[in-house]
Amino acid sequence: MLRRIINNKNYISLQIQFVKFAVQSKRQCAINISAIHGAHIKNRYTQTVPFRHYSEKVKVDELIVDYNQVKNATLNDKTLIVDVREPEEVKEHGKIPNSVNIPLGTVSTALGTMSDKEFQTLYKRPKPTEDTEIIFYCMIGKRSGMAQQNAINLGFKNVKNYLGSWTDWASKIQ
């Protein structure tokens, strides 16, 4: 293929072949998109993956929470508060009440491919739906932001990041 690019005579031919392939791929993509059921796209090479519509711009203030919002969320069983720190950090520093520890490296698996039953067994909470309010926190808010982005990529619509995270929480409960 590299020889074709170097050889000027065949370069135009290669471009034409590429465009034909792209047009065929676009047609195939349109056919695959017609197979959308609910909010998922069926892909014959992988499992069913979430599909997210980006028709509205997300407001930044809807993506972050503060101490008071998290404090109220600890009393709400419908809100899932997720600590994305490593278990050793949680043991050393403590945790926010009613939160579950799902380390950053396992957030995508836990929220994506893990079965509802397995999630319930492991975390003692029902697996969240795409509309469940999920609040992520870590030590200072950086890893929780990455976890939030992972959840958004998985199709979750109501995910928030506690920017102050454990540092803010610990300073206010004393």
C-alpha positions in Angstrom: 0.0 0.0 0.0 2.9 2.3 0.7 4.2 1.8 -2.8 0.9 3.1 -4.2 1.1 6.3 -2.2 4.7 6.9 -3.3 4.0 6.1 -6.9 2.2 9.3 -8.1 0.4 7.5 -10.9 -1.5 5.3 -8.5 -2.1 8.0 -5.9 -5.3 9.2 -7.5 -6.4 5.7 -7.9 -5.8 5.0 -4.2 -7.8 8.2 -3.3 -10.7 7.0 -5.4 -10.6 3.5 -3.8 -10.6 5.2 -0.4 -13.6 7.4 -1.2 -15.5 4.3 -2.6 -14.7 2.4 0.6 -15.8 5.4 2.8 -19.1 5.7 0.9 -19.8 2.0 1.3 -18.9 2.1 5.0 -21.3 5.1 5.4 -24.1 3.1 3.7 -23.3 0.1 6.0 -23.3 2.5 9.0 -26.7 3.8 8.0 -28.0 0.2 7.8 -26.6 -0.5 11.2 -28.1 2.7 12.7 -31.5 1.6 11.5 -31.1 -1.4 13.9 -31.2 0.9 16.9 -33.5 -0.4 19.6 -34.2 1.9 22.5 -30.9 3.6 23.4 -28.6 0.9 22.2 -26.9 0.1 19.0 -26.4 -3.5 18.0 -22.9 -4.1 16.7 -22.2 -7.5 15.2 -18.6 -7.5 16.3 -19.1 -6.5 20.0 -21.9 -6.6 22.5 -24.7 -4.1 22.6 -23.3 -0.7 23.5 -25.0 2.4 24.8 -25.8 5.2 22.4 -26.0 8.7 23.6 -27.7 11.6 21.9 -25.8 14.9 22.1 -28.6 17.2 21.1 -28.4 19.5 24.2 -25.4 21.2 25.6 -24.6 20.2 29.2 -24.4 23.0 31.7 -21.3 22.8 33.9 -23.2 23.5 37.1 -25.3 20.4 36.4 -22.1 18.3 36.4 -20.6 19.3 39.7 -21.9 19.2 43.3 -20.8 20.8 46.6 -20.7 19.6 50.2 -24.4 20.4 50.9 -25.6 18.5 47.9 -23.5 15.5 48.8 -24.7 15.7 52.4 -28.3 15.6 51.2 -27.5 12.8 48.8 -26.2 10.6 51.7 -29.8 10.5 52.9 -31.3 9.6 49.5 -31.2 5.8 48.7 -31.9 6.6 45.0 -28.6 8.4 44.6 -25.5 6.3 44.2 -22.4 7.9 45.7 -19.2 6.3 44.3 -15.8 6.6 45.9 -13.2 5.9 43.1 -10.2 5.8 45.4 -8.3 2.6 46.0 -9.5 0.5 49.0 -6.3 1.3 50.9 -7.0 5.0 50.7 -10.5 4.5 51.9 -9.2 2.5 54.9 -6.6 5.1 55.7 -8.7 8.3 55.3 -12.4 7.2 55.7 -15.4 7.6 53.4 -18.6 9.5 52.9 -21.6 7.7 54.5 -23.7 5.5 52.2 -21.0 5.6 49.5 -19.6 2.5 47.7 -16.0 2.1 46.8 -15.5 1.3 43.1 -11.9 2.1 42.2 -11.4 4.2 39.1 -9.9 1.2 37.1 -13.1 -0.8 37.6 -15.8 1.9 37.2 -16.4 1.2 33.5 -16.7 -2.5 34.0 -18.9 -2.1 37.1 -21.3 0.3 35.4 -21.0 -1.2 31.9 -20.7 -4.9 31.5 -21.3 -6.2 35.1 -24.6 -7.9 35.5 -27.3 -6.4 37.8 -27.1 -9.4 40.1 -23.3 -9.3 40.3 -23.3 -5.5 41.0 -25.9 -6.0 43.8 -23.9 -8.9 45.3 -20.6 -7.0 45.2 -21.7 -3.5 46.2 -24.9 -4.2 48.2 -26.8 -1.6 46.1 -28.9 -2.0 42.9 -27.0 -1.3 39.7 -27.8 2.2 38.5 -29.9 2.8 35.4 -28.9 5.5 32.9 -31.1 8.0 34.7 -29.9 7.3 38.3 -28.2 10.1 39.9 -24.5 9.1 40.5 -22.1 11.3 42.4 -18.4 10.5 42.0 -15.7 11.5 44.5 -12.0 10.7 45.2 -9.4 12.6 47.3 -9.5 16.0 45.5 -11.8 15.6 42.5 -9.5 14.6 39.7 -10.0 10.9 39.5 -13.7 11.4 40.1 -13.8 13.6 37.0 -12.4 10.8 35.0 -14.9 8.4 36.4 -17.7 10.8 35.6 -16.5 11.0 32.0 -16.4 7.2 31.8 -20.0 7.0 33.0 -21.1 9.7 30.5 -19.4 7.7 27.7 -21.4 4.6 28.9 -24.6 6.5 28.5 -25.4 7.6 32.0 -27.2 11.0 32.0 -27.2 12.1 35.6 -23.6 11.9 36.7 -21.9 14.5 38.9 -18.5 15.1 40.3 -17.9 16.3 43.8 -15.0 18.7 43.1 -13.9 19.1 46.7 -14.2 15.3 47.2 -12.9 13.7 50.4 -10.6 16.7 51.3 -13.6 19.1 51.3 -15.8 16.6 53.1 -13.3 15.8 55.8 -12.6 19.5 56.5 -16.4 20.2 57.0 -17.3 17.3 59.2 -14.8 18.2 61.9 
